[in-house]
C-alpha cells in the first residue's frame, strides 16, 4: 500500500488543532550541511521548518498515548 501525505495541509491542520493547547519548545543542533538541506527541502515543499519538523515528530509518536495517571500505552486502531 502506498500512502501519500500532503505535508503542507497536514501541518496547517495540526497547527490549527494546537492553537488552544499548551505548546512546548525544543532546541536541536544540526550540522550546517543538514540545516541547509532542510531549508531547501522546506522551501521546495512551501513549508516552514517548524511545520515540517512538527509533522515528522507528530507522525513518529501518533501511536503513543499517555494516560492521565502518567502510564504509557500504544493506541489501538
C-alpha positions in Angstrom: 0.0 0.0 0.0 1.3 3.4 -0.9 0.5 6.3 1.4 0.9 9.8 0.1 0.9 12.6 2.6 0.2 16.2 1.9 2.7 17.7 4.4 1.6 21.3 3.9 -2.1 20.7 4.5 -1.4 18.2 7.4 0.9 20.7 9.0 -1.6 23.5 8.7 -4.3 21.3 10.2 -2.0 20.3 13.1 -1.2 24.0 13.8 -4.9 24.9 13.9 -5.6 22.0 16.2 -2.8 23.1 18.6 -3.9 26.7 18.8 -5.8 26.2 22.1 -3.3 23.8 23.7 -0.1 24.4 25.7 2.9 24.1 23.5 6.5 23.1 24.4 9.6 24.2 22.6 12.6 22.0 21.7 16.0 23.1 20.6 18.2 21.0 18.3 21.7 21.4 16.9 22.3 20.3 13.3 25.4 20.3 11.2 25.4 23.2 8.8 25.0 21.0 5.7 22.0 19.2 7.2 20.4 22.5 8.1 21.0 23.8 4.6 19.4 20.8 3.0 16.4 21.0 5.4 15.9 24.7 4.4 15.9 23.8 0.8 13.5 20.8 1.2 11.1 23.0 3.2 11.3 25.8 0.6 10.6 23.3 -2.2 7.5 22.0 -0.3 6.4 25.5 0.7 6.6 24.7 4.4 8.3 26.3 7.4 11.0 24.3 9.1 8.7 24.4 12.2 5.8 22.8 10.4 7.9 20.2 8.7 9.7 19.1 11.9 6.5 19.2 13.9 4.8 17.0 11.4 7.7 14.5 11.4 7.5 14.3 15.2 3.7 14.0 15.2 3.9 11.1 12.8 6.6 9.4 14.9 4.6 9.5 18.1 1.0 9.3 16.9 0.6 5.7 18.1 1.7 6.5 21.6 -0.8 7.6 24.3 -0.1 8.9 27.7 -2.9 8.2 30.2 -3.9 10.6 32.9 -2.0 8.5 35.6 1.2 9.0 33.6 1.4 5.5 32.2 2.4 4.9 28.6 0.3 2.9 26.2 0.1 2.1 22.5 -3.0 3.4 20.8 -5.1 0.7 19.2 -6.7 1.3 15.8 
